Amino acid sequence: MVVVQERKQPQYYVAFDSAANIAGFYVDEIHGDDIPETAIPITAEQWQTYAAAPHRYKLDSGVIREKTADELAAELAAARAALGYEALRRSEYPPIGDQLDALWKWLEPPEGTEAHEIRERWLAVKAAYPKPEGSIETDGA
Amino acid sequence: MATIQTLNPTDVIKETFGKINTSLTNLNNDKLEKSGDTMTGLLTTLGGIDLEVSSVPTGKVGRMHANGATNQIYYHDGTDWRNMWHHGNNPASVSANGYQKLASGMILQWGTTTEIAPNILAEIVYPIVFPNTCFALAATVESDWDDVAAAVVSYVSRDLSGVTHNASASKKIKWIAIGW
């Protein structure tokens, strides 16, 4: 009787870059002899854990460990520091919907103008869907 | 109790299915048995197995070849040899962050990141490195209907990709990549 072999458990590896961050994962059944010599063998369970959040782990004195909250915060701060002023401003401006909402509440364009027509439509939508008592309008709603 | 007649395997194959390439030596087929129209046992040869059946009915395979050295199985469709796909040449990990290699060499990978802050360049490290290249990666933001946002793929390499999203808060990115 021919016995069909179950697929053998693959052997996974993880490689790290010069900053000790995870640079990539390898598996013997696909990469064969192309796995870097410096890659570290890991279990399938470890591979699933690391692959789900690679940036949270690092190689520290030959041991793979989870980064501390301070280390993660420092990485995020460095990433933000690398951004230009435009990106930094864009990330902190109020939502565009909120900005437009505030303008339409304040502006009263003269009749006959396109801006007046648009504001009338904006008011009509608000009237068609009145805000329930006690609720808070957000995001330009 | 039924009696199982043990026959010379090569003769059995010739008699039942057509002809077998007998040019190979060191045949070791003494475990083959026939019962009615059913043959059971292990057909072994050195260098692989070629099975050829004459007078092939419609819908049946006429010629097959198994190469033990390369772990490939082929059938002949009447014109060309075709590679059969099986779990030995289609390795995969079916999980939340996983991959599927096809016998053609193409690899599909997919996953979901942890939450990424908006408007910063973050990296997606694939579940496995693409051996050659990643052709494309598509990413989308896991968000609510009232916080519609987009993800931008800034660069794609064979081991990771750079993505950014513009949601109002930290969000997960769902992605799929194709390469080989």
Boltz contact constraints between the chains, C-beta under 6 A:
constraints:
  - contact:
      token1: [A, 2]
      token2: [B, 42]
      max_distance: 6.0
  - contact:
      token1: [A, 7]
      token2: [B, 87]
      max_distance: 6.0
  - contact:
      token1: [A, 22]
      token2: [B, 125]
      max_distance: 6.0
  - contact:
      token1: [A, 24]
      token2: [B, 129]
      max_distance: 6.0
  - contact:
      token1: [A, 24]
      token2: [B, 159]
      max_distance: 6.0
  - contact:
      token1: [A, 25]
      token2: [B, 127]
      max_distance: 6.0
  - contact:
      token1: [A, 25]
      token2: [B, 128]
      max_distance: 6.0
  - contact:
      token1: [A, 26]
      token2: [B, 129]
      max_distance: 6.0
  - contact:
      token1: [A, 27]
      token2: [B, 128]
      max_distance: 6.0
  - contact:
      token1: [A, 29]
      token2: [B, 91]
      max_distance: 6.0
  - contact:
      token1: [A, 30]
      token2: [B, 91]
      max_distance: 6.0
  - contact:
      token1: [A, 30]
      token2: [B, 101]
      max_distance: 6.0
  - contact:
      token1: [A, 31]
      token2: [B, 131]
      max_distance: 6.0
  - contact:
      token1: [A, 48]
      token2: [B, 95]
      max_distance: 6.0
  - contact:
      token1: [A, 51]
      token2: [B, 97]
      max_distance: 6.0
  - contact:
      token1: [A, 51]
      token2: [B, 127]
      max_distance: 6.0
  - contact:
      token1: [A, 52]
      token2: [B, 97]
      max_distance: 6.0
  - contact:
      token1: [A, 53]
      token2: [B, 114]
      max_distance: 6.0
  - contact:
      token1: [A, 54]
      token2: [B, 125]
      max_distance: 6.0
  - contact:
      token1: [A, 79]
      token2: [B, 120]
      max_distance: 6.0
  - contact:
      token1: [A, 87]
      token2: [B, 119]
      max_distance: 6.0
  - contact:
      token1: [A, 91]
      token2: [B, 118]
      max_distance: 6.0
  - contact:
      token1: [A, 91]
      token2: [B, 119]
      max_distance: 6.0
